[in-house]
Every structure is written in structure tokens, then in C-alpha cells.
Amino acid sequence: MPMTPRATWCTALRGRNNDALLVTTDGTIWLGGDVGLQAFRPNGRRQTRIRGKAAVAALPDGALIVHDAGGVERWDNPAGDRSVLRYAFDRPHFLGSAGFNLAYESGAEVHLFDPRLACIARFPSPEGFDVGWFRHALAADGMFCCGSKGLQVCDWIGQVRTLAPFPGEQVLAAVKAYGRVPVWTSEDGTEVRLTDPGKLHDLSSWVVTADADPDLLFACNRLAPFVAICFTREGAFRWCRTLGGACCGNRIHKDGNTFVASTGCGGTVVWFDRDGNVGLQTPLPTTPGLGHILSPSLIIPGDGSVHADGLRGLWSFDARGRDRTLPIRGSWHHDPITGRLLCVSGRTGWTRRIWPQSLAAYPLDVAWQA
């Protein structure tokens, strides 16, 4: 029976809206774009618009962290009469959050702030440590990445250590054990080989996950095939496994006591334990082309379901791996305040948006409604 998804509310958006969507503890929804930083009430009504600002973090105490070309600000009451704390420096580039602290790069320096915007660390950008794109991972114990010498960490005083060399032999063994050649099937049925095993040694293609478990680190290949390596926090190798035959799977998430990952262009979701044993995997796509592609980032609301943003809409999986598709293309987010799914629609891909756009809220179980 076809689904008839119904939004709780829907609001038309102005301009292109490409920035992160954040929800503060009062339920206010913040969305950045070409027309500035926009705020919406929990019922979808637009509340305010502020030009020249970008929001990067909603803190547990209700504050919002924003920045502009001249520095970083903390808004204590972002939806009301804002009290502002500001730290000024030129053209800050947001690296991410480490616990509740925030890391920025500006010029050749890294700045670490506590939630009150006190600068608690400041040091030169570590030489040979790539914090570009999304390869690095931030955690309370430092910044992690796969650098030229293997798995590396830069602590919050600027010292770089190599935790582990790249386990090349184990990676090749995991690819061989997978038994399937990493290929992509085009719309006309042509099979295209995605990579060769030699490229698995290109460390610039490996992405680190540091926040899925306090005792473990994961390094995943964003090329094909999708290989995951597990290390202890001290850098001891634990296991290596091929989770999918295609590219663009690069993030490991935690769902209760189980880990879960999207295989990206492979079009599957995989659940596994801390020893790398796969307990569940959704069926491999049978149709050619790119329609089955899933985003590497998953929405895990904590009710046993897993949601993946895909080219055909939102894919929703229950605890047994059964799936339904909410056929609305957009950028999907989970609102932890109301428990709803928020969608910025009007998108042709994960980086290119078209007009008109809208912001809509859906009940969490909408993907399972007939």
C-alpha cells in the first residue's frame, strides 16, 4: 500500500539554505544560508533572520555558538534578548566539537574554546596533520587522523603522536576475505571497477571516527571497497573488516550496544559488534544506477530505528533491517527536542540545492505509516 506521508508543518524558505540545521533546548530551529541565519519556532513559524552569521553548535545549556568573518560568538538566549560573549580573530574555520569544547582553525593556528568561549588552548597548526575536509575527528583527548605515518593524534597542547602504523596486510586480507570485486553498475548495466587494492594504502582516503565509543577508534576507507579498521584508544590494532563493496561509507555510529554504518554508494546498512562481527546487513541493491545511494551519516533517534538520507528520499530501517522509503528528497535531521524528523527539501544532491526550498517537520514514525 503506498505511503501518504503528512508533515506536521511546512514552511517556505528564502534563498539557498546549505548550512547545518541546529535545534536549541527551547525548540528553536536554526538554519543558515544565503539570506543569513534564520530561526524558526517549533511550529515552523519564522522568528528572525540575522545576516552574516553561521551557527555551528547548539549547547546543552541552551546557548548557540555562531561565527562570522571576525570571530566566534556565544548567544546565551539566542531566541530572545541575546547576551553575547565574543572572541575575535580573523576568518575562523570551524573544525568541530570535542566533548562540549569547540575547535577552530585560523591562519596557521588552532584554537580550543570551552563552552563559555574561554580560549583554553592555542597552538600552531601541526605540520603534516591534515584537518581539512572531514578526514579528522575531534574528541576530548585530541584530534585524530590518518596521516603520513599512520593513525595519528594531536593533543590539545599541539603535540602530534603516531598511535599505530597503517595495517596494510590486514586491510588486503579483509578485502580478499570479502570475496566480491568492488564495482559500480551504471544505468545501462555496465560494470565499472571502482579502485584497485593499491589505492587502499593512500591514507588520504581514510576517515577516523573517534566519538562512537570511549575506548575505540575507527578508520574507514571512503573509496571502494568500504573497509573499517578498529583500534584501541592507545592505538593497538583490534580487527579489520570489509563492510561493503562500493565507496563513500566513512562513518561509524553507535546504536545502543551495537555499531552501525552506512555503506554509502553500496546502498546497505550494516550492524556489527565491538569485535567486528556483523549481526545484520540490509539486502544488497538489485537495481543498477545510483538510486540506492545512502548518505554516510545516519540518524539514530534511540528508538531502535535507523534513518539514512538517500537520493530517493529517507530510508528508514527497523531493528530487523526491514526498510521503508519516505519519498521526499532533502536534507534530513532529527529534532531531539520534539522527536520529529526535520527536512530541508528542494535538493538535487548532498551538496547542490535548487529553489524553491522548504523546511518541514514529520512525526518520527512517518516512514512506517501506510
Secondary structure, 3 states (H helix, E strand, C coil): CCCCCCCCEEEEECCCCCCCEEECCCCCEEEEECCEEEEECCCCCEEEEECCCEEEEECCCCCEEEEECCEEEEECCCCCCCCEEEEECCCCEEEEEECCEEEEEECCEEEEECCCCCEEEEEECCCCCCCCCCCCEEECCEEEEEECCEEEEECCCCCEEEEECCCHHHHHHHHHHHCCCCEEECCCCCEEECCCHHHHHCHHHEEEECCCCCCEEEEEECCCCEEEEEEECCCCEEEEEEEECCCCCCCCEEECCEEEEECHHHCCEEEECCCCCEEEECCCCCCCCCCCCEEEEEECCCCCCEEEEECCEEEEECCCCCEEEECCCEEEEECCCCCCEEEEEEECCCCCEEEEEEEEEECCCHHHCC
